[in-house]
Amino acid sequence: MYNLIIRDSVYQVIDDAYFWYEQASEGLGERFLGEIEMSLNKISNNPFYYSQYKQNYRRVVLNKFPYMIVYEVFEKDVVVLAAFHTSTNADKNIR
């Protein structure tokens, strides 16, 4: 298992999305968080499962929500660089 390091900005995006989904429909935010958690667990257990995205970045697109998680692997660490809605510019969100 790899060490999972998540940028503070990623937590903010996840929190904002949670509150948006929860306001749209009670329980939907919880389902969103469940899918985020499942994806982060998969990344932590096997970060090379997901294909390279750009340079050394890798990404996972959530199954039921239009969000993407971008990360990079460094030896035994996985650094989650960004999480964002897929309709936004990926390059802008990763920096």
Secondary structure, 3 states (H helix, E strand, C coil): CCEEEECHHHHHHHHHHHHHHHHHCCCHHHHHHHHHHHHHHHHHHCHHHCCECCCCEEEEECCCCCEEEEEEEECCEEEEEEEEECCCCHHHHHC
